[in-house]
Amino acid sequence: CVCGSCSWAAAAAAASRDSELDFADPRRALLTPGSRIAVVGAESELGAALCDALAASGEGWEVAALCTEPEGGAAAALGVEVRPFSPFTPSALARSLSDADAVLVLSEGACGSGGAEPKAVGRLLKALPARTRRLLLVSTHGVDRTNALPFSMENMFGGKLDKQRALEQEALLAARKALPGHSIARFGKLKPSPRASSSSASASASASSPSVELAPGDALSGEMSTADAAAVLVEALRRPESVNATFSAAPRSSSSPPPAAAAGAGLDDEWLKLVGPEIYRRPLEAVTPHEAASWLREFARQLLRPGQGLPTPVTVADLPDGVLLRFVTTGYGYDSYEKEEARGAEDKWAEGGERARGNPDGALRLLAESEPSARLRVARAEMAPGTLVKETSEELLLRRLAKGIDELEAAARRSR
C-alpha cells in the first residue's frame, strides 16, 4: 500500500524504533516501508533500471528520481516521482532532498552519461537533510588497483580511477560524519538491459541468483548488465550486511568457488562476506568442521609462543566453532621465555589467551563451519572506527593457516 495513512504509520514506527537507538547505530540505516529513496543519476542506463527495480521491489518504499530534465530516464517507471536535480541551486536541491531517508548516488565515473558528476556529488553531500540515514554510492572496479593491469592503463590518461577514488573518500567522510549508515558498491562496465527486463520478476531472479558474486573491497572484475546491477543495489538496501560496507559485484566466473546456493543459501552466503569483512574462505574436504575447529585453537595458541608470533601481538579466546584472535597495541601474548618453560604445556595452552597485555585493536575470527557447507573462514571483527587493518600480520597468518590446513587435510586423507 502506498496511501498516505500507511506511509505515515510506517514512518511513525520507524521513528519510534530509531529513538531507542544511538545515532551511529547501523540499525538506524535499515529502511522500513514508507521510507523515501532519492535516486541521483536516474537519467543513466543504470538509473532507469534501478528506479524500475525499486518501484517493483514490494518493500513499500517511495522512490524519487532526481533528474536534470523534467522527463528524465526514470520518468516512465511506475510509482516513481520525478524531481528536479539542481545541484548548484541550493534551495532547489534542498527541496528535492528534504524527505529523503536514503540517497543513492549513481556516479558519472561508474554509470557514464546521466550519472552524477563529481562537482554535483560534492554539493549533494553538503545538502543531505537531517532525516537521511543511508547513503549508497555506485562506483567502479579498479579504484584500489591502479597499479595493476588493466586498471593502470585505464587510469593512465586523466587519472579517471584516482578521481573516482577521491569521490569515494569524499562520500565516506561525509557519511561517517553525519549518517548512521553508508555503502559503496563497485561495478565493472555496465551493459544496458532492455527496459522490459527490469521488471519485478527480473529483479527478484537476479537478486537471488547464484550467478552474481560479491566480495569486500575491490576484488572483482567483469561486465554486468544494468538489470543485475540494479538488483544488487535493491538487495543492498534490504541487507544489514551491506551497512557501512564497501564491496564489489560481478558475474560469477568459472574460476570462482561453487556458490553455496547449491545448499539452499541463495545470495545470503555472498552477503555474509561483507560482515567483518571476510578475508579468507576455503572448503574442508578431508577433515570435519569439529576437527578443524580444534586444530584452529591449537594453531592460534602457537602464535603466543616466543618466536612464533605475528608482527602485531595477539590474545586468544576460544569460540564454539573456532577461535578469536585479538590484536593488542602493546605487550605480547606470552611472558618471558623462562616463565614459559616453568609452566607445564597444558597450563601454557590453557592460559595463553589470558596473559596478554595491551589495548584491544581489532580482531580476527577463525571459524570452521558446517553450514551451508563444510568450510573454514576468517573474518575481521571488533573493527571500531579508526582501527587500522594489520595487513602484514594478516598476510603472515593466512599463509601459515593455508599451509597448516593443507597439511592437516593431507594427513587426514592418508589415514583414511
Number of C-alpha atoms within 10 A of each C-alpha: 12 13 8 10 10 14 20 15 13 17 18 13 13 18 12 11 12 16 10 9 12 11 16 15 12 19 17 22 24 21 23 17 20 24 23 23 26 29 29 27 32 31 28 25 25 30 28 28 31 30 31 28 28 30 20 21 18 11 16 20 22 20 24 27 29 28 25 19 14 12 13 21 24 27 23 14 23 14 17 19 16 25 24 19 26 20 21 12 10 13 11 15 20 18 16 19 26 17 18 24 25 27 23 25 26 28 26 20 19 23 26 18 14 22 24 26 17 18 11 15 23 16 16 24 20 12 17 24 18 12 13 24 25 26 28 27 24 24 27 26 27 28 22 15 15 19 13 10 11 11 17 16 12 14 19 13 9 9 14 15 25 16 15 21 17 13 20 20 12 15 24 22 11 17 22 14 10 17 24 22 27 25 24 26 26 27 27 22 17 20 16 15 17 12 14 11 16 26 19 18 13 16 27 19 13 21 23 17 15 21 16 20 20 24 21 24 20 20 16 21 19 14 15 19 21 27 31 31 29 24 25 25 25 20 21 20 22 15 15 20 20 26 25 22 20 22 24 23 29 25 20 18 14 7 6 8 11 12 19 17 17 11 10 11 16 17 21 15 18 20 21 19 22 24 18 19 22 18 18 15 16 14 17 19 13 18 18 16 23 16 13 24 22 16 17 24 22 14 16 26 25 15 21 25 19 14 9 10 20 18 14 18 24 32 25 26 17 17 13 10 21 25 25 25 23 25 26 20 15 15 15 22 25 25 17 11 11 8 10 16 11 10 11 9 10 9 10 19 18 11 14 23 22 12 15 22 18 15 12 17 22 21 23 23 22 25 23 28 20 15 12 13 14 18 19 22 17 24 20 22 18 15 16 9 7 8 12 10 13 15 11 11 16 18 13 13 17 14 10 13 18 13 11 15 19 14 12 16 17 14 13 14 12 8 7 6
